[in-house]
Amino acid sequence: FFAYEYAGAVRDIHLRDPGPAPLDSWMGQSVGSWDGDTLVIETTGQNDLTWFDRAGNFHSEDLRVVERFTPTSSHTLAYEATLEDPKVFTRPWKIRMTLYRLVGDDALLQRFNCIEFVEELIYGHLRKEPLD
């Protein structure tokens, strides 16, 4: 699994395909496999209620994401994600970046302090349409 600082989220990566996702979820269903030393993860079954970013760029429930994590050193990974969503995009698109491992005795996931509606307070004015 992957653990994230934000909201204490955890993402399960199945190494055997469990079949179709039972229902659409916030993080979808992720199935991983190895291609040499690269971990390849395909994620489907996400609901259409999330955004890619705080600007409101969206996707549909047909989003399919294929991620590739390749070690490039003892403290770095090459990350690549291909995103396909025929209801929203005219063609697949990719993002690439280097991920760095936090090293040291104090390398910990920090505690997430939830502040109700903070996203809306900070970024709500950027919405195309106001909330009802």
C-alpha positions as CSV (number, residue, x, y, z in Angstrom):
1,F,0.0,0.0,0.0
2,F,0.9,3.7,-0.3
3,A,0.4,6.0,2.7
4,Y,-0.1,9.7,2.1
5,E,0.3,12.6,4.5
6,Y,-2.8,14.3,3.2
7,A,-5.9,13.3,5.2
8,G,-4.1,10.1,6.4
9,A,-5.1,8.4,3.1
10,V,-4.0,4.9,2.3
11,R,-4.1,3.4,-1.2
12,D,-4.1,-0.4,-1.6
13,I,-2.2,-1.9,-4.6
14,H,-3.4,-5.4,-5.5
15,L,-0.7,-7.6,-7.0
16,R,-3.3,-10.0,-8.3
17,D,-6.3,-8.6,-10.3
18,P,-9.3,-9.0,-8.1
19,G,-11.7,-8.4,-11.0
20,P,-13.8,-5.4,-11.7
21,A,-14.0,-2.8,-8.9
22,P,-17.2,-3.4,-6.9
23,L,-18.1,0.3,-7.1
24,D,-16.6,3.5,-8.0
25,S,-14.5,5.0,-5.3
26,W,-12.4,8.1,-4.6
27,M,-9.1,6.3,-5.3
28,G,-10.4,3.6,-7.6
29,Q,-9.0,0.1,-7.7
30,S,-5.2,-0.2,-8.4
31,V,-3.6,-3.4,-9.7
32,G,0.2,-3.6,-9.8
33,S,2.7,-5.8,-11.7
34,W,6.4,-5.8,-12.3
35,D,8.0,-5.0,-15.7
36,G,11.6,-5.7,-14.9
37,D,12.5,-3.3,-12.0
38,T,9.5,-1.0,-12.7
39,L,6.3,-1.2,-10.7
40,V,3.4,-0.7,-13.1
41,I,0.1,0.2,-11.5
42,E,-3.2,0.5,-13.4
43,T,-6.1,2.3,-11.7
44,T,-9.7,2.3,-12.8
45,G,-13.0,2.5,-11.0
46,Q,-12.7,6.1,-9.7
47,N,-15.7,8.2,-9.2
48,D,-16.0,11.5,-11.1
49,L,-16.2,13.6,-7.9
50,T,-12.5,14.5,-7.6
51,W,-10.4,17.1,-9.4
52,F,-6.8,16.8,-10.8
53,D,-5.9,20.1,-9.1
54,R,-7.3,23.0,-7.3
55,A,-8.2,24.8,-10.5
56,G,-11.1,22.3,-11.0
57,N,-9.7,20.3,-13.9
58,F,-11.9,17.2,-13.8
59,H,-12.3,13.7,-15.1
60,S,-15.1,11.2,-15.6
61,E,-15.7,7.8,-14.1
62,D,-14.0,6.3,-17.2
63,L,-10.6,7.6,-16.1
64,R,-7.8,5.0,-16.5
65,V,-4.4,5.8,-15.0
66,V,-1.2,3.8,-15.6
67,E,1.7,4.7,-13.4
68,R,5.3,3.5,-13.7
69,F,7.7,3.7,-10.7
70,T,11.3,3.0,-11.7
71,P,14.3,3.2,-9.3
72,T,17.0,5.4,-10.6
73,S,19.2,5.5,-7.4
74,S,18.9,4.4,-3.8
75,H,16.9,7.6,-3.0
76,T,15.1,8.4,-6.2
77,L,12.3,7.0,-8.5
78,A,11.4,8.0,-12.0
79,Y,7.6,8.5,-12.0
80,E,5.4,8.5,-15.1
81,A,1.6,8.5,-15.3
82,T,-0.5,8.1,-18.4
83,L,-4.0,9.3,-18.1
84,E,-6.8,8.3,-20.4
85,D,-10.4,9.5,-20.2
86,P,-12.3,9.3,-23.6
87,K,-15.2,11.4,-22.1
88,V,-13.0,14.3,-21.2
89,F,-9.7,14.2,-23.2
90,T,-9.2,13.8,-27.0
91,R,-6.1,11.7,-26.4
92,P,-4.1,10.2,-23.5
93,W,-1.6,12.5,-21.8
94,K,1.5,11.9,-19.6
95,I,3.2,13.4,-16.7
96,R,6.8,12.7,-15.6
97,M,8.8,13.7,-12.5
98,T,11.5,12.5,-10.2
99,L,10.4,11.3,-6.7
100,Y,12.8,11.8,-3.9
101,R,13.0,9.7,-0.7
102,L,13.1,11.7,2.5
103,V,16.1,10.3,4.4
104,G,17.3,10.8,8.0
105,D,16.2,9.8,11.4
106,D,13.4,12.4,11.4
107,A,11.9,11.2,8.1
108,L,8.3,10.6,9.0
109,L,4.8,11.1,7.6
110,Q,3.5,14.1,9.4
111,R,0.2,14.2,11.2
112,F,-2.5,15.7,9.1
113,N,-4.6,18.3,10.9
114,C,-8.0,18.6,9.2
115,I,-9.5,22.0,9.2
116,E,-13.1,21.9,8.1
117,F,-13.9,23.6,4.8
118,V,-10.3,25.0,4.5
119,E,-10.1,24.2,0.7
120,E,-13.4,26.1,0.1
121,L,-12.2,29.0,2.2
122,I,-8.9,29.3,0.3
123,Y,-9.9,28.3,-3.2
124,G,-13.7,28.6,-3.4
125,H,-13.5,31.9,-5.2
126,L,-11.8,30.1,-8.1
127,R,-14.8,27.9,-8.8
128,K,-16.5,28.4,-12.2
129,E,-19.9,28.1,-10.6
130,P,-20.6,28.7,-6.9
131,L,-21.7,25.9,-4.6
132,D,-25.5,25.6,-4.0
